[in-house]
Amino acid sequence: MEITVNDLRCFVGHRSQENINAKKSLLVGFYKTCGYYVEFLFDFFLYLFLKTVSGKCKSTRPKIIFTAQDVEWRYGGDKSKTDVFYNPLLNKLKGDYDFLGTYPLEKGLPFKGLRIYIEKLRSWNVCHRPFNLYISSESLKKEIEFLRFVRKKKMNLSKSDEYYFFVFFPHIIKYIEMAKEMIRKEKPKAIVIQNEYGVWEKSLIFAAKQENIPTVAIQHGVVYDTHPGYNFKNWNKNSIKNLLADKVCVYGNSEKDVLINNGCPEEKVVVTGHLRYDFLKDADKIFDRDKTLEKYGIDKNKKIVLWATQTHGFDNKENRLNAEMMFNFFSKMKDRYHLIIKLHPGEDQNAPLYVRFNQRFGNIATILKGKENTFELLYACDALVTKHSTVGIEAIILNKPIIITELEKSANISLYTDYGFDLVIRKEGDLEKFLELIETKKYRQEFAMLRSEFMEDRVANFGNATNEIAKVIYQIVR
């Protein structure tokens, strides 16, 4: 099964609407001249280094490969680091399977990935191998063959097309061949995937289909009608077969309906709930508000507002407007409220925008990096402020009111507003009004009803989702 033009179009997906910026134009020039030679040297020496430091992974049971993202390597429920996304599932399946985590070291930030890999080697009881270890002569050969084909055709390409034909597509072909090499070496019984609409992840799915290895995707973020990663209406039958996981585990019936309405075959979608939320059923036994606030040096007598940021997802204007609004309010109300800013793991962890505002307003906020325990912070807070982050789902589970920022219309917030969570900040003064409202008995009663409906529709099998996902894996492996 060779990759087709339609398959490549599906890899592009919503990216076809993106402008080719200066950075991408430089990449085109780089790869049209010496880029692939430089990349070959990078890949070669990185491979040699990884071979030197990587340990042997003993495997006596059937093996499952899973996509272990760097951002998920954080402190879990105890004091040790783990993959917080997969940890409940790994614990559930460990008696029957061996596991292999994999994830590519990014070329722009290889040292960050290397640091995480070394930590995993030293302290994790799960085997992890960077995807870069599966570079092969075949992957390099196919990549070069594609480039020669493009040059031979002498196509009249636009700047946008040049990026795809000289940078984007060759790397997809390389990833697919590397994934096939990984499958042949590791001989997994299944591949479990987070972020299944990503380019690298789609490459794994395509390779797995070629090697007859079943794939399971687990929902990791917000799903809504217009989400570009979940729109398959323009895909043909072969591309759906080649690039969609065999089973897609989703949070609830609402997500299932979205996927089916957007072209995903109904037999692929399984409502399981989210494995990461199961332990929250015992949140009162696990977390202690006073101890959490003491740990961060925060006055426990103040009302705590947690702001889950998504700076990397919005433009500079919206981020500045949000920061200005938040810091203006909390500087005036610092005797009553304390603001905790919890960074998204995917944004700049130095938080230059928030640090600058915090210094300007007298260090009134506590800024915490993405690796900190979000659940612990949610349990300790009195309200959450966010836009469309899944932290909002976690807040609702933990019975915490959510306030949504929309000073600029840049993202779909219907995940919350469609269920009546309509405390949306659109102008100055809204935040103060909403914080007063959520303390009233009337709103608490209303929130309880909204929460009940939301949980039924969007958080299926609460407390038992891990078991449901495990069932899907057992069935697909057999």
N, C-alpha and C positions, 0 to 999 in steps of 0.2 A: 504494500500500500504506500504509494508515493504521495507527498503533500501536493495539493492542487492550488490553483489560483484562488478558488473560492475559500479554501482553508486559510490561505494567507490573508485574504480580506477580513476573515473573522478574527484573526490575530490583531489586525489594525483596529477594527471596531470603531469605537468613538474617537480614537486618536486621529482619524481622518479629518476631524473637525478642528484639530489643533493647529495653530500657526507654527511654521518652521522658524524658530527664533534664531538669534545669533549663535547661540551655543550649538544648536543642531546643524547650522550651516557650517560651522567650524569642523564639526564631526564629519560631515560629508567630505569636506576638503581633505581632512586627515586620513579618512579611510580610502579615498580615491587615490591617494599617493602612497604613504608609507604605513598607514594605520594598522593594517593586518600583519605586517612584519613586526611592528612594535608589540601588538597584542600577542603574537605568537611567542615572542621572547618573554613577555609577562607571564603568559600561561605556562610556559615551559619551566621557568625558574620557580614559580609558585607551586607547581606540581612537585618539583624536586624537594622543595622545603616541606610541603605537606606530607610527602612520603616519608621524610625523615622524622617528623614529630608525631605522625599519627600512630596510634596503637592498634593492636589487633582486636577485632570484634569477634568474640566467641559466640557461635550460634549453634544451638543444639535442637531448637524447635523451629517450626515454620516462621518465616520472617515477614514483618510488615514494615514498609518504608513510609515515613511521614515527613511532611515539609516543616522543618523546625526553624521558624523565622527567628532572626536575631532579636527582634523587638519583644518576643515572647519570653526571652530568657530573663526572668525576674524572680524576686522573692515571692514564694507562694504563701500558703497558709501557715507554714512553720518558718524557721529562720534560715532555711537553705534555699538556694536558687534552683529553679526548674523551668521547664517550658510550661508556663501557666495555662496556655490554651489546651494542650494535650494531656496534662498531668493526670486528670481524673480517668481518662480513657486508658492511659498506659497502666495505671494501677489496676484497672478493671481487667485488662487483657493479659497481664504479665504472667499469669500461670499457664497460658496456652501458647503465647507467641514471644519471639524475640523481636526487638525493634531496632530500626536504623533511622535516625534523623538525618536529614540533609538540607542544605541551603547554600546558595552560591555566595562566595566572598565578592563583594562589589568592587569593581575596578577603581572607582573613585575613593572608596573608603575601606581598602583591604585590611588595614591594621585594626580597625574596630571589629571586623568580623573575626580576625585572627585572635584578638584578645578574648572574645566570647568563646571561640573554639577551644582555646587553651583552658579556659575556665571549665568548659564541659568535660574535657579530657581529665582534668584533675578531680572534679567533684561530682560528676553526674553518673548515675548507675545505668544510664542508657547510652548505647553506642551512637556517636555522631560522626559523620564524615562530610566535609565540605564538598559540594557538587563539583568543584574544580578538580577534584581527584579523578574524575571520570573523563577527562580530556583524552582524546584518542586520535590516532592518525586518520581514522575514517571521518571524524567530526571536522578536522581541519581540511581534509580533502574535499568533502561535500561543500563546505563553506567557500573554498576557492573555486570549485567547479561552478557554483552559482554566480560568483562574481565574473568569471570568464564568460559565462553565458550572457550576462547583462552587457558586458563590454562588446561582445561579438555582435549582438543584435543592433548596437548603435542606436538605441531608442532615443527619441527626442523627449527628454524627461523634464518636467517642471522641478522647481526647487524642492517641493514637497515630495514628489516621486523619487527624486535623487536620494533623499533621506531614507525612504523605505527600501529602495533597491540596493543602495550601497552600504547601509548601516543596519536597518531594522531586520529585513528578511534574511540576510546572511547569518545574523546571530540566532534567529529562530531555528534555521537549519542546523546550525552548530549545536544548539541546546538539545534538539531532538536526537541527534546522533549521540551526544553525551548521555542523555537519558537512556537510550537503548543500551549503551555500554554499561551503565550502572545496573540496569535490569539483568543483563546477561551475567554480570559478575556476582551480583548479590542474590539473584534468584528469589525475589519476594513473592509472597502469595497474594499480596494486595498493596496498593499505594493509597494512602490517605492524605487528602489535600486541604489546606486552608488557603483562602484567596484564589479560588479556582479560576477566576477570570483574568488573572495576571498572565503576562506573556510567558514567563518561565514555567508557571504552573500549567498553562495550556500545552506547552511543549512536553511536559511529563505525561499528560493525559494522552496526547497523540502518540508518543512513543509506547506507552503502556498498551494502547489499542493494537499497535503493530506487533507487540510481543505477547498479546493475549493475556495481559495481567489486568485484573479488575481494579477499578478506581472508585473511591468514595470521597466526595467533597462534603465538608462540614461548614455550614454558614458561619461567618465570623463577624459580620458587620450588618449595617442597616440594608434592608431590601425594600425598594419601592418601585412603583410603576415605571418611572422614567430613569431608573438607575441604568447607566450605560453598560455596566458589566453583566446585567441580567436581561438584555434584550436580544432575542434570537429570531425575531420575526423575518429578518432578511437572510438568515442562514438557510442553505439548502439541506436536504435530508442527509447527505453524506457528511457535511461539515458538522451537523448535530451529532451524528454517530461518531465522528472522529475526535471532536473537541469538547464534548460534554462528558462529565464523569458518569459512570454507570449508575451511581446512586448519589443524590444530593440531599443531605440531611438539613432540614430547616427548622427554625424556632417554632413556627406555628402555622395554622391554616391560612392566615393572611399571606404569609410569604409563599406558601404553596400556590395559592391562587395567582399571585403576581407572576411567578415563574411559568405556570401553565398558560396564562393569558399572553405572556410574552414569547411563547413558542417552544418552551421546554416540554418534551413528552411527559405526560402525567405519570407513566410508570417509573420514571427516574426519580421523582420527588417523594421523599419520605418525611413526614412530620415526626420529629424526635424530641424537640426541645433542645436547649443548649447545655452541653455538659458542664460548662464553666460555672453555671448558676446553681447547680444541685446543692452544693454545700451551704448556700445562703439560707436554706430551710432551717439551719441550726445557728443562724447568725447571732442570736442572743447568747448562745453558749460559747461562741468563738471570740466575739469582739467586746471591748470595754471602752466606752466613750471617754471616760476620764483618763484612762491610761494612755489612750491614743493622743489626746490633747496635751497631756503632760510630756509625752515623748517629743512633741514638736514645740514645746514651750508656749502653748496657747492657753489663755485664760478660759477655764471651763465654765465660767459664769456668763460668758458672752454667747450670743447666737452665732452659730458657725455657718457660713455660706461657702460651699465648694464650687469653684468655677473650673469645669473641665474644658480646657482650651483645645482648639483645632487650628492653630495658627497657620500650619502648612496648607490648609485647605481653602484659605480665603486670601483675598488680595490685601495689599498694605493698607488701603483706605479703610476697609472693614475692620481689620485688626486694630488700627489706631482708634477708630470710633468706639469699638468695644472697650478698649483699655481706658480711654478717656472717661467714658460713662461709668465704668466700674470704680476706678480710682477716685473720681470726683465724689461719688456717693459714699464710699467707705471711709474716705478722709473726713467727711462731715459726720459720719455715724460710727466712728471708731470706738466710742465708749460703749456702744450697744452691740455692734457686730464685729466679727473678725472674718477676713477674707482669706481663704486658702486657694491658691492657684495650682491646679494639678495639670501638668503638661501632658499632652498626648505623646506616647512613645515615639511617634514618627516625626515629631517636629524638633526644631533646634533646642537641645537640652540646656543650652546656655541662656535661653530665654532673654535675648537682648532687649526686646520691646518691653517686657514686663519688669525687668530689672531696672531699666531706665525710668519707667513710671513709678516704680516702688521707691527709688531713691528720691525722685522729685517730690513725692508725697509723704516722705518721712518714714519709709519702711513699714507701712501699715499692713502689708500682706505677707503671708507665708508662701513662698514659691517652692513647689516640690517637683522633682523630676518624674519622668514617665515610669521609672522602675518602682516607684513607691506603690504600696498596696492601695489600690483604688477602693476596694470593698471596705477596708478598714476606715478610710476617710469618709466614705458615704455613710457608714454606720454612725460616725461621730458628728456628722453635719446636721443642720436643721433644714437646709434646702440646697438644691443643685441648680446651678446656672450652666447652660450649654446651648448648642445650636441643634445639631442632629446626631450627636454622638450616641453610641450604644450605651454609654455611661448612664444616659437617661433611662434606659430599660432597667439597668441595675438599681437606679434610684427608686424607680417605681416598685420593683420587687421588695426593696428594703423599706418601703412605705415613706419615702422622702419626696416632698413636693418638688416639681421641676419648673423652672422658669427658663424660657427660650429667648435667645437673642436674635433679633432680626432688624437691626438698624440698617442693614443692606439685604436685599433679596438675592442671595447667592446660592442657596441650597434648599433642597426639599425638606420641609419640617413636618410633613403630613403624618409621619410615623406617630407623632404625639398629638398634633392638633385634630386629626381625624377621630381620636378617641376622647376629645373634650379637654385635653390638657392645653388650654388656650391662654396661659399666662405668657404672652409674647411681648417682649420689650421692643417697641417701635419708636419710642421718643423718650426724652428726658422726663424723669418723674415716675415712669412705669415701674422701675425696680423697687422703689420705696413703697409704692402702692401695693405691689404684689407681695412684698415681704410682710406687710401689715395684714393683708388679706389671709395669707396661709395660716396665720395664728388664730383665726376665728373658728368657732365650733362649726359654723355652717359650712365653711370650706373644707374642713377636715372630713365631714360627713360626705360631701360631694366627691372629694378625692378618693375616699374609700370605695365609692360606687364605680368611679372611673377606673380605678385600679383593678377591681374585680373583673370588669369586662376586658380590660387590656390583658390581664394574666390569662384569661380563658382563651383569647384569640392569638396572643403573640408569645406566650411562654408555656408551651405545652409540656406536659410530663414534669412539672417542677419537682425537683428532688429525685427524679428517676430518669432524666434524659441520658445520662451516661450509659445506663443499662440498655436503653432503646438504640443508641448509636452502636453499642457493642453487638446487639442483635443483628443489625444491618451488616456489620463486618463479618460476623460468623456466617451469616447466610450467603454472602457474596463470595467468601473464600471457599465454602463447601461446594 
